[in-house]
Amino acid sequence: MFEFEHLNILYILPLPLLIWFIMPTLHHKRSALKVPFFDEMLQAGGLKSRKRTAIYKRKLMEWICLSLCWILMVMALAKPQIVGTPEKEVKNARNLLLAVDLSGSMATTDWEINDERCSRWTGVQDVLHHFIEKRNGDRIGVIFFGSQAYLQVPFTTDLNVVNHWIDQVAVGMAGGKTAMGNAIGLGIELFKKDSIDTKTMILLTDGVDSGSHINPLQAARLASKDSIVIHTVGIGRKGSGVYDLDEKSLKSIASQSHGTYFKATNQIELNRIYDTLDKMEPIEFEDNGFTPITPLYYYPLGLALGILLLLNTVHVIVLIIKRTKSDE
């Protein structure tokens, strides 16, 4: 945005006119002897004022040039500038934990990517990558769970590392069961080790809790006491051959921790869910105190100096011509 840093300085623009009217002696020069009918005498002698007309024109041009120089110099003093948009930086204020089911049922091939059939885990991987790329500024951690829950990626702001380690796992590596309660419990322990107040967990599964040492609902209540919000995502579709999703428990887990439950039967729906989560848990920004400013004062100042230099050059040339003619 264009603006003047010292806008009040522009109020002195009419100052030369004010001086002109207050001090008339500056522009009313009186001759020592005034000859009546001087113009008529010149006209009768054939000397009527080509010379005077040329002088008036020259004076007018000088007045215009000097006025323009004055305006340009006042503008330069007012410091014109272009003020850019204040730069913002990501405010690191949240730990975001992804707890993802890696049990055997995630190998079920009832999903599609670009019209090609794929496993649920392949579809989840693809969506997770897109979601993580948008979370620049959050500290992201990843837990995978099956029969056991284990930490794959501790909290980090390096999203490339997160994406890399998500690609290093395969279905069944954590066992064939679905220990959701253990995953939530491990998440609580991870959050306790950090001082950041805003804590969010996204729990994704296609099954029912089995083999947990702690009941998922009890774990959700503990999480709520520690201000951890858990959003749950249930995936899979009925009639696919492998469907034992416990939606009731997932809804209760989300409700206990002030989160939201989502259901996805395909990759498109899962993408929409993560877009929604992205809006529900927005990245926070704050001013870093720096606003880019491009100064422009040297343009009017340079132009004013150029006009003055040109005007002085013309005066010198005229003076040289006059002296040359007088010498002749």
LINPE-V472343 format. One record per pair of residues at least 6 apart in sequence whose ideal C-beta (glycine too) atoms are under 8 Angstrom apart, sorted by the first residue. I is the first residue (numbers start at 1). J is the second residue. Records with the same first field share a line. If there is no record, write none. Layout:
I=J, J
This chain:
1=82, 83
2=80, 81, 82, 83
3=80, 81, 83
4=10, 75, 78, 79, 80, 81
5=78, 79, 80, 81
6=77, 78, 79
7=78
9=74, 77, 78
10=74, 75, 78
12=74
13=70, 71, 74
16=67, 70
19=26
20=26, 27
35=41
39=48, 49
42=48, 49
62=311
65=307, 308, 310, 311
66=311
68=304, 307
69=304, 307, 308
72=300, 301, 303, 304, 307
73=300, 301, 304
75=297, 300
76=297, 298, 300, 301, 304
77=297
78=297
79=295, 297
80=295, 296, 297, 299, 300
81=293, 294, 295, 296, 297
82=293, 294, 296
83=291, 292, 293
84=291, 292, 293, 294
85=291, 292
86=287, 290, 291
87=287, 288, 290, 291, 292
88=285, 286, 287, 288
89=285, 286, 288
90=136, 137, 283, 284, 285
91=137, 284, 285, 286
92=137, 138, 139, 157, 196
93=196, 197, 198, 284
94=138, 139, 196, 198, 199, 200, 281, 284
95=138, 139, 140, 141, 155, 190, 191, 194, 196, 198, 199, 200
96=135, 138, 139, 140, 141, 200, 201, 202, 281
97=140, 141, 142, 143, 155, 187, 190, 191, 199, 200, 201, 202
98=128, 140, 141, 142, 143, 201, 202, 204
99=143, 144, 145, 149, 183, 184, 187, 201, 202, 203, 204
100=124, 128, 142, 143, 144, 145, 204
101=144, 145, 146, 178, 180, 204, 205, 206, 207
102=121, 144, 145, 146, 169, 171, 172, 173, 174
103=145, 146, 147, 171, 172, 174, 175, 176, 177, 178, 205, 206, 207
104=146, 171, 172, 176
105=120, 178, 206, 207, 236, 242, 244
106=119, 120, 121, 124, 171, 206
107=119, 120, 121, 171, 172
108=119, 120, 206, 236, 240, 241, 242
109=117, 118, 119, 120
110=120, 236, 237, 240, 241, 242
111=117, 118, 119, 120, 122, 123, 266, 267
112=118, 123, 266, 267
113=122, 123, 126, 267
119=171
120=206, 235, 236
121=170, 171
123=266, 267, 270
124=204, 235, 270
125=166, 167
126=267
127=267, 270, 271, 274
128=166, 274
129=163, 166
130=271, 274
131=274, 277, 278
132=140, 159, 162, 163, 166
133=159, 163
134=278, 283
135=159, 278, 283
136=159, 283
137=157, 283, 284, 285
138=157, 283
139=155, 156, 157, 194, 196
140=153, 155, 156, 157, 159, 162
141=151, 153, 154, 155, 156, 190
142=151, 152, 153, 162, 165, 166
143=149, 150, 151, 152, 183, 186, 187, 190
144=150, 152, 169, 173, 174
145=174, 178, 179, 180, 182, 183, 186
146=172, 173, 174, 175, 176, 177, 178, 179
147=174, 175, 176, 177, 179, 211
148=174, 175, 179, 182
149=174, 179, 182, 183, 185, 186
150=174, 186
151=186, 190
152=165, 166, 168, 169
153=161, 162, 165, 166
154=190
155=190, 194
156=162
175=211
177=210, 211
178=205, 207, 208, 209, 210, 211
179=209, 210, 211, 212, 213
180=203, 205, 209, 212, 216, 249, 253
181=209, 212, 213, 214, 215, 216, 218, 219
182=211, 212, 213, 214
183=203
184=201, 203, 214, 216, 219, 220, 223, 230, 253
185=213, 214, 219, 222
187=201, 223, 228
188=219, 222, 223, 226, 228
191=199, 226, 228
192=226
197=227
199=226, 227, 228, 229
200=228, 229, 230, 231, 281
201=223, 228, 229, 230, 231, 257, 259
202=230, 231, 232, 233, 277
203=230, 231, 232, 233, 250, 253
204=232, 233, 235
205=232, 233, 234, 235, 245, 250
206=234, 235, 236, 242, 245
207=244, 245, 246
208=244, 245, 246, 249
209=215, 216, 246, 249
216=249, 253
217=249, 252, 253, 256
219=253
220=230, 252, 253, 254, 256, 257
221=256, 257
223=230, 256, 257
224=256, 257, 258
228=257
229=257, 258, 259
230=253, 254, 256, 257, 259
231=254, 259, 260, 261, 262, 277, 280
232=250, 251, 253, 254, 259, 260, 261, 262
233=250, 261, 262, 263, 264, 270, 273
234=245, 246, 247, 250, 261, 262, 263, 264
235=245, 263, 264, 265, 270
236=242, 243, 245, 265
237=243, 265, 266
247=261, 263
250=261
251=261
253=259, 261
254=260, 261
255=261
260=280
262=273, 276, 277
263=269
264=270, 273
